[in-house]
Protein backbone atom coordinates (compact mmCIF):
# COMPACT_ATOMS: atom_id res chain seq x y z
CA UNK A 1 0.00 0.00 0.00
CA UNK A 2 1.20 3.48 -0.80
CA UNK A 3 0.16 6.21 1.67
CA UNK A 4 -0.53 9.47 -0.11
CA UNK A 5 2.00 12.22 0.36
CA UNK A 6 1.88 15.98 -0.02
CA UNK A 7 3.56 15.72 -3.43
CA UNK A 8 0.60 13.64 -4.66
CA UNK A 9 -1.95 16.37 -4.00
CA UNK A 10 -0.11 19.72 -3.94
CA UNK A 11 -0.52 22.42 -6.56
CA UNK A 12 2.75 22.90 -8.42
CA UNK A 13 1.82 26.14 -10.15
CA UNK A 14 2.23 28.68 -7.37
CA UNK A 15 1.85 32.43 -7.50
CA UNK A 16 4.38 34.19 -5.28
CA UNK A 17 5.70 37.67 -4.51
CA UNK A 18 9.04 39.10 -3.46
CA UNK A 19 9.95 40.93 -0.28
CA UNK A 20 9.82 44.30 -2.02
CA UNK A 21 6.53 43.71 -3.89
CA UNK A 22 4.30 46.73 -3.17
CA UNK A 23 0.86 46.54 -1.53
CA UNK A 24 -1.10 47.38 -4.68
CA UNK A 25 0.66 44.73 -6.73
CA UNK A 26 -0.07 42.09 -4.09
CA UNK A 27 -3.77 42.97 -4.14
CA UNK A 28 -3.73 42.78 -7.94
CA UNK A 29 -1.96 39.40 -7.88
CA UNK A 30 -4.49 37.87 -5.49
CA UNK A 31 -7.40 39.16 -7.59
CA UNK A 32 -5.90 38.11 -10.92
CA UNK A 33 -5.12 34.55 -9.85
CA UNK A 34 -8.16 34.16 -7.57
CA UNK A 35 -6.15 33.11 -4.54
CA UNK A 36 -6.40 34.33 -0.95
CA UNK A 37 -2.71 34.20 -0.03
CA UNK A 38 0.75 34.07 -1.61
CA UNK A 39 4.18 32.94 -0.41
CA UNK A 40 6.84 35.62 -0.05
CA UNK A 41 10.28 34.76 -1.45
CA UNK A 42 13.68 36.25 -0.65
CA UNK A 43 16.35 36.91 -3.27
CA UNK A 44 17.36 33.24 -3.20
CA UNK A 45 13.74 32.14 -3.88
CA UNK A 46 13.39 30.74 -0.37
CA UNK A 47 10.01 31.02 1.36
CA UNK A 48 10.25 33.55 4.20
CA UNK A 49 6.60 34.34 4.83
CA UNK A 50 3.00 34.46 3.66
CA UNK A 51 0.81 37.43 2.76
CA UNK A 52 -2.92 36.76 2.98
CA UNK A 53 -6.06 38.78 2.43
CA UNK A 54 -6.28 39.09 6.22
CA UNK A 55 -2.89 40.85 6.26
CA UNK A 56 -4.02 43.24 3.54
CA UNK A 57 -7.37 44.02 5.14
CA UNK A 58 -5.78 45.75 8.12
CA UNK A 59 -5.35 48.79 5.89
CA UNK A 60 -9.15 48.81 5.48
CA UNK A 61 -9.67 48.14 9.21
CA UNK A 62 -7.75 51.30 10.14
CA UNK A 63 -9.06 53.39 7.25
CA UNK A 64 -9.26 57.02 8.34
CA UNK A 65 -7.39 56.28 11.58
CA UNK A 66 -3.86 57.07 12.65
CA UNK A 67 -1.71 54.07 11.70
CA UNK A 68 1.40 55.29 13.50
CA UNK A 69 2.49 53.22 16.54
CA UNK A 70 0.46 54.06 19.63
CA UNK A 71 1.93 54.47 23.09
CA UNK A 72 1.27 51.45 25.35
CA UNK A 73 -0.52 49.59 22.53
CA UNK A 74 0.57 45.94 22.44
CA UNK A 75 -0.25 42.45 21.18
CA UNK A 76 -2.46 41.78 18.15
CA UNK A 77 -3.74 45.35 17.96
CA UNK A 78 -0.19 46.67 17.68
CA UNK A 79 0.69 44.16 14.93
CA UNK A 80 -2.50 44.95 13.01
CA UNK A 81 -1.85 48.69 13.18
CA UNK A 82 1.69 48.10 11.93
CA UNK A 83 0.40 46.10 8.95
CA UNK A 84 -2.15 48.83 8.21
CA UNK A 85 0.81 51.14 7.74
CA UNK A 86 2.77 48.64 5.60
CA UNK A 87 3.70 49.19 1.97
CA UNK A 88 5.55 46.02 0.96
CA UNK A 89 5.26 42.25 1.29
CA UNK A 90 8.12 42.22 3.80
CA UNK A 91 6.18 44.53 6.11
CA UNK A 92 2.85 42.76 5.56
CA UNK A 93 3.81 39.10 5.69
CA UNK A 94 3.29 36.64 8.48
CA UNK A 95 6.70 35.16 9.21
CA UNK A 96 8.07 32.58 9.52
CA UNK A 97 5.78 30.76 7.14
CA UNK A 98 4.22 27.46 8.14
CA UNK A 99 5.63 25.08 5.53
CA UNK A 100 5.79 21.39 4.75
CA UNK A 101 7.84 19.11 2.51
CA UNK A 102 6.75 16.93 -0.45
CA UNK A 103 7.44 13.60 1.26
CA UNK A 104 5.22 14.30 4.28
CA UNK A 105 2.05 12.19 4.49
CA UNK A 106 -1.27 13.91 3.87
CA UNK A 107 -2.31 12.89 7.39
CA UNK A 108 0.66 14.67 8.96
CA UNK A 109 0.08 17.69 6.71
CA UNK A 110 -3.58 17.88 7.72
CA UNK A 111 -2.60 17.77 11.39
CA UNK A 112 -0.08 20.56 10.89
CA UNK A 113 -2.67 22.76 9.18
CA UNK A 114 -5.03 22.21 12.10
CA UNK A 115 -2.39 22.77 14.77
CA UNK A 116 -1.15 25.98 13.17
CA UNK A 117 -4.67 27.22 12.30
CA UNK A 118 -3.79 27.89 8.65
CA UNK A 119 -5.62 27.03 5.44
CA UNK A 120 -2.62 26.35 3.22
CA UNK A 121 1.13 25.71 3.39
CA UNK A 122 3.95 26.32 0.93
CA UNK A 123 5.74 23.09 0.04
CA UNK A 124 9.52 23.52 0.19
CA UNK A 125 12.62 21.42 -0.34
CA UNK A 126 15.42 20.91 2.19
CA UNK A 127 16.83 24.34 1.31
CA UNK A 128 13.53 26.18 1.74
CA UNK A 129 12.99 26.63 -2.00
CA UNK A 130 9.36 26.78 -3.14
CA UNK A 131 8.06 23.61 -4.85
CA UNK A 132 4.30 24.05 -4.56
CA UNK A 133 1.47 24.77 -2.18
CA UNK A 134 -0.98 22.49 -0.41
CA UNK A 135 -4.37 23.53 0.94
CA UNK A 136 -7.11 21.91 2.97
CA UNK A 137 -8.97 21.26 -0.28
CA UNK A 138 -5.92 19.53 -1.77
CA UNK A 139 -5.68 17.19 1.21
CA UNK A 140 -9.25 16.05 0.56
CA UNK A 141 -8.47 14.99 -3.02
CA UNK A 142 -7.89 11.37 -2.03
CA UNK A 143 -11.59 11.12 -1.16
CA UNK A 144 -12.37 11.78 -4.82
CA UNK A 145 -10.81 8.46 -5.89
CA UNK A 146 -13.30 6.35 -7.89
CA UNK A 147 -14.78 3.23 -6.29
CA UNK A 148 -13.16 0.86 -8.81
CA UNK A 149 -9.72 2.26 -7.96
CA UNK A 150 -10.29 1.77 -4.23
CA UNK A 151 -11.57 -1.77 -4.79
CA UNK A 152 -8.51 -2.64 -6.86
CA UNK A 153 -6.15 -1.42 -4.12
CA UNK A 154 -8.00 -3.33 -1.39
CA UNK A 155 -8.06 -6.55 -3.42
CA UNK A 156 -4.52 -6.39 -4.80
CA UNK A 157 -2.54 -4.64 -2.06
CA UNK A 158 -4.40 -5.52 1.13
CA UNK A 159 -5.74 -9.00 0.45
CA UNK A 160 -3.43 -10.58 -2.11
CA UNK A 161 -0.02 -8.96 -1.58
CA UNK A 162 -0.13 -8.26 2.16
CA UNK A 163 -2.38 -10.96 3.62
CA UNK A 164 -2.08 -13.54 0.81
CA UNK A 165 -5.86 -13.96 0.77
CA UNK A 166 -7.65 -14.85 -2.44
CA UNK A 167 -10.30 -12.40 -3.58
CA UNK A 168 -12.81 -15.28 -3.55
CA UNK A 169 -12.30 -15.72 0.20
CA UNK A 170 -13.21 -12.12 1.01
CA UNK A 171 -15.52 -10.30 -1.36
CA UNK A 172 -14.90 -6.56 -1.71
CA UNK A 173 -17.59 -4.09 -2.69
CA UNK A 174 -17.13 -0.32 -2.73
CA UNK A 175 -20.01 2.15 -2.84
CA UNK A 176 -19.27 5.90 -2.68
CA UNK A 177 -16.01 5.29 -0.84
CA UNK A 178 -17.52 2.86 1.68
CA UNK A 179 -15.86 -0.56 1.52
CA UNK A 180 -17.95 -3.64 2.36
CA UNK A 181 -15.96 -6.77 3.22
CA UNK A 182 -17.83 -10.09 3.01
CA UNK A 183 -16.51 -13.61 3.43
CA UNK A 184 -15.10 -16.20 5.79
CA UNK A 185 -11.59 -16.72 7.22
CA UNK A 186 -10.10 -19.18 9.66
CA UNK A 187 -9.01 -16.77 12.39
CA UNK A 188 -10.52 -13.66 13.92
CA UNK A 189 -7.14 -11.89 13.95
CA UNK A 190 -6.90 -12.15 10.14
CA UNK A 191 -10.36 -10.62 9.77
CA UNK A 192 -9.42 -7.71 12.04
CA UNK A 193 -6.14 -7.10 10.24
CA UNK A 194 -7.97 -7.08 6.88
CA UNK A 195 -10.42 -4.48 8.20
CA UNK A 196 -7.74 -2.26 9.74
CA UNK A 197 -5.54 -2.34 6.64
CA UNK A 198 -8.53 -1.50 4.46
CA UNK A 199 -9.27 1.52 6.66
CA UNK A 200 -5.75 2.79 5.98
CA UNK A 201 -6.21 2.82 2.19
CA UNK A 202 -6.21 6.48 1.06
CA UNK A 203 -9.72 7.53 0.09
CA UNK A 204 -11.64 4.92 2.08
CA UNK A 205 -14.38 6.70 4.01
CA UNK A 206 -15.61 3.76 6.08
CA UNK A 207 -15.33 -0.03 6.26
CA UNK A 208 -18.33 -2.29 6.81
CA UNK A 209 -17.02 -5.49 8.39
CA UNK A 210 -19.12 -8.54 7.46
CA UNK A 211 -16.28 -11.07 7.63
CA UNK A 212 -17.04 -14.29 9.51
CA UNK A 213 -14.33 -16.32 11.27
CA UNK A 214 -14.06 -19.86 12.67
CA UNK A 215 -11.58 -19.49 15.52
CA UNK A 216 -11.22 -16.66 18.05
CA UNK A 217 -7.47 -16.23 18.50
CA UNK A 218 -7.88 -12.70 19.87
CA UNK A 219 -10.09 -13.03 22.96
CA UNK A 220 -8.72 -16.35 24.28
CA UNK A 221 -5.01 -15.31 24.37
CA UNK A 222 -6.05 -12.05 26.06
CA UNK A 223 -7.99 -13.94 28.75
CA UNK A 224 -5.03 -16.28 29.36
CA UNK A 225 -2.72 -13.31 29.75
CA UNK A 226 -5.06 -11.77 32.35
CA UNK A 227 -4.97 -15.00 34.38
CA UNK A 228 -1.18 -14.93 34.78
N, C-alpha and C positions, 0 to 999 in steps of 0.2 A: 504494500500500500504506500502511496506517495502523499504525505500531508501537504496541503497547499501552503505555499509561501507567499510573502509579499510580492516577489517578482512575478508571480502568476496572475496577480490581479491589479497591480499598480498601473497608473497612467504614465506612459513614457514621454508623452509630449507635454512639457511643463512650461508654463509662462512664468518668467521670473523678472526681477528688477535688480538694479545695482544700488549700492549704498547711497550714491549721489542722485538717484532718480527723484525728480521733484514731485511734490504732492499731486499736482494736476495731471501729470503723466501717469501716476499710479492709478488715480481714479479712472482715467481713460482706458488703461490696460485692463482693469477689472471689468469695466462695462463692455469693452470690445470682445473680450474672450469669455464673458459670462461666467466668471469665477468670483468667489467671495474672499479669496486671499492669495497671496503670491509669496514665494520664497525670496529672500534678499541675499544676493551673492556679493562676496568681496572681490578684489581684483584677481584672485586666483580661482574664481568660480566655486569657492566653498560656501556652503550655506551658513549664514551667520544670524539669521533671524527670519521672522514672518511678519508681513504687513497684511492685516485683514480689514474688512469693512468697519469692524468695531473700532480699530485704531484710527481710521479716517473720520469716523463720525464724531469724534471728540471736538473737532473743529466746528461742527454744527451744534453740539451740546453747549459750547461756550460762546455761541454766536452773539455778538453785541456786548460780551463781557470782557473784562480785563483778563488776558491770558498770561500776564507776567506772574512769576512766582509770588505766592502770598505768604506773608509772615505767619509762622506757626501752623501752616497747612501741611498735612502729612498723609502718608498712605496712598490709597487708590485715587483720592481726589487730587492729590499733588501730581501723580503720574498722568492722570487724565488731562489736567490743565497744561502740563508740559507738552503732551501730544497735540493739544489744541493749538499750540504755538509753533508746532513743527512744520518744517518745509521740505524735508527730504526723507527718504526711506530709512536712513540711518537713525534719524530722530524719532520716527514713527514706529519702527519695528518692535516686536516683542522678541527679546533675546535673552538667553540662547534659544534657538528653535528646538522644538521637540521633534526629533528625527528617528528614523528606523533604518534598517539595512535590508537588502533584497532577500537574504537567506533566512530572515526571521519568519516564523510560522504566522499564519493569519490569526491564530488564536492569541499568540503573544502580542501581536500588533493591536488587536482589538482591545486587549486588556490595557495596553499602554495608552491608547486613545482615551479610554474611560478614566484611568488613573490621573491623567494629565488634563482632563476636561477639554480636549481639543477635538475638532471635527476632521482634521486631516494632518498628515505628516509628510514632510519631504523624505524621500528615500535617498540615502547617500552611501558612497563607498567608504572604505577604510580611511580615506584621506579627507572625507567630508565633502567630496564633489557630488553635485546633484545628478541623480540618475532617473528620478521620477517622483511621483507623489501618490500617496495612497489615502483614500478617504473612507469614511464609514460605509458609504455606498459600495465602494470597491470591495470591501471585506465581505459584503453580502453576496458577491457574484457567484460564489460556489453553490448557493442555494437556487441558482438558475440552471443548474445542470439538468439535462433531460433525464427522464426516468430510465430509459434504455441504457444510458451511460452509467448510471448508478447501479443498475442491476448487473451489468457486465463486470463492474469492479467488485461487487460483493461476491458474485459467482467465481470469477477468476482469481482475484487476489485474496479474498477472505477464505472462501471454502476450499478451492482447489490448491492454490499455492501455499497458503499458510497452514490450514488445518487438514489438508489432504482428504477432503470430503467430496464425494461425487455430487454433482448437482441434482442427481435423482434422489439422493438421501434427504437433502433439505431443499425444498422448493422455495424460490425467491420471487416475490412479486413486489413491484414498486408502483405506487399510485401517488402522484403529486408529492414526491419526495419521501413518502412514508413507506418503509420497507416492511413487508410481511414475510416472516420466516415460518415455513410449515414443514413438518417431517418428523423423523424419528431417529435418535442416536442411542448408542449404548449407555453413555454416561452423562450424568447431569452437568458435570464440569465442562464437557465439550459443548453442550448446548449454551451454557452461560458465556463461554469464551466466544462462540460464534456471534452471540447477540452483542457482546461488548465491542468486538472488533468491527461489527457492522455499524454500530453507533459512531465509531471513529472515522468512518468514510466521509470525506468532505462532501457536503451537500445533503447528507441524510438528515431529515428533520426529526424523524421518530422511528423506532423499531417496534413492531408488534411481534411479540414472541409467542409462537404457537408450536414450538418444538417439544415433542414428547421424548422422554428418556426412560430407560429400563432400570438403571442402577443409580442410586443416590450416593455418589462418592464425595459429596460436599458436606452434608449434614452429619453423617456418621463419623468421619474423621474429626470434625469439630467437637462432637460430643465426647469422643474418646480423649481428646486433648484436655477438655474441661475436667475429666475424671482423674487426671494425673495429679 
